[in-house]
């Protein structure tokens, strides 16, 4: 039985994600979405609310078609940043016309228009071209990081996100203009 191996584990509910950690942090972390807490589908009208009244939070756009990945990113960043979510590149282009964020997290494998094509639209738009855009992708083979940096992404984070601190540090580095 595996229970004998893990004598004690830490279980936390972080917003709507159940996080299970080994006590030493050397074993494992697992994230399980808790259903029913957020909309099933991210949209241009869905934003996270900041915890502090009157404090302007820096804004991030997440472009991700997988609802579980959106839920995880939302759970990690929503207390620190205003988050707007889009499911497709087409939705994102429309939303980015209305409001320009400080940073974009962009999935590579999107339906209809992939992340690389969407990035080219962003880089060709005078209002958006200098925005930091982080590739957030399951493409994690040797050479993928260099490939995506080479096509114009500012940084690269592999999915699944296993190190929240590293993910937040990457966001903070770019959103605070200190690459």
Buried (B, 14 or more C-beta within 10 A) or exposed (E): EEEEEEEEEEEEEBBBBBBBBBEEEEEEBEBBBBEEEBEEEBEBEBBBEBEEEEEEBBBBBBBBBBBEBBBBBBBBBBBBBBBBBBBBBBBBBEBBEEEBBBBBBBBBEBEEBBBBEBBEBBBEBEEBEEBBBBBBBBBEEEEBBEBBEEEBBBBBBBBEBEEBEEBBEBBBBBBEEEE
